[in-house]
Amino acid sequence: MNPKPQPKFSGGGNIALKIPRFRFAETVAFYRDTVRLPYLGQRDTSHVFQFGTMRLWLDEVPHYSQTDVWLELSTDDLEGAVAHLTAAQTPVRDELEPLGDFRGHWISDPAGVVYLLSQNEEVQSV
């Protein structure tokens, strides 16, 4: 009997900057007006820009005092990846932010960087 293959991981297509309210408007203006990244639209309180091959999400977070960078990690086997990461003491952090109908999980690395763990074919649209 062959053991189940280990899940494969790769960088995802999204970067999120969680920005304090007092810095949000000027940060949106920087990406929109100063460096003029292609603007993809707004979703709730987030503004989305094309950032090379990735999407850059600027998320307003009223209770933050400094900006956090959140990244995306894709896998070919979401359930297998969660089992693998849990066995390696990587915390699943789904309490951080609701994902709604999106199939994925929040995790964090040992340094505390937050990642959206998603199935390869899942696409987060604006």
C-alpha positions, -999 to 999 in steps of 0.1 A, spaced: 0 0 0 14 34 -10 12 61 17 -7 93 8 17 117 -9 27 148 10 9 180 0 27 204 -23 29 241 -14 35 272 -35 31 309 -32 -4 321 -38 -18 350 -58 -26 374 -29 -8 398 -6 -28 417 20 -16 448 39 -36 452 71 -34 489 76 -45 510 106 -73 534 99 -52 566 105 -28 555 76 -54 539 53 -64 568 30 -29 580 24 -18 544 17 -45 538 -9 -36 572 -25 1 561 -26 -7 529 -46 -34 545 -67 -20 580 -74 17 579 -67 28 546 -81 -4 541 -102 -8 504 -99 -37 490 -119 -68 494 -97 -90 463 -96 -118 476 -74 -131 477 -39 -146 449 -17 -161 460 16 -134 482 31 -106 467 10 -90 482 -21 -74 458 -46 -45 465 -70 -27 444 -95 8 438 -82 27 421 -110 12 386 -112 -4 390 -77 -32 410 -62 -24 435 -35 -53 439 -10 -52 470 12 -74 462 42 -85 489 67 -82 476 102 -96 502 128 -80 487 159 -45 482 145 -16 504 155 8 493 128 7 476 94 8 438 91 17 419 59 -4 387 52 5 363 24 -11 334 6 2 299 4 -15 275 -21 -16 237 -19 -28 209 -41 -45 192 -11 -61 215 15 -71 188 40 -38 170 37 -19 203 41 -38 211 73 -30 177 87 6 180 77 10 215 92 -9 206 124 15 176 128 44 201 125 29 223 152 18 250 127 -13 267 142 -45 270 123 -57 305 130 -92 306 116 -103 330 144 -84 358 127 -109 367 100 -140 350 86 -135 335 52 -172 331 43 -177 306 16 -140 306 6 -124 272 11 -92 278 31 -77 284 64 -56 311 81 -22 298 95 9 315 108 46 307 105 69 307 136 76 344 132 39 352 133 34 360 96 -2 352 87 -9 331 56 -41 323 38 -38 286 30 -59 279 -1 -65 251 -26 -46 258 -59 -78 263 -80 -95 286 -54 -95 322 -67 -103 352 -45 -121 377 -67 -128 414 -61 
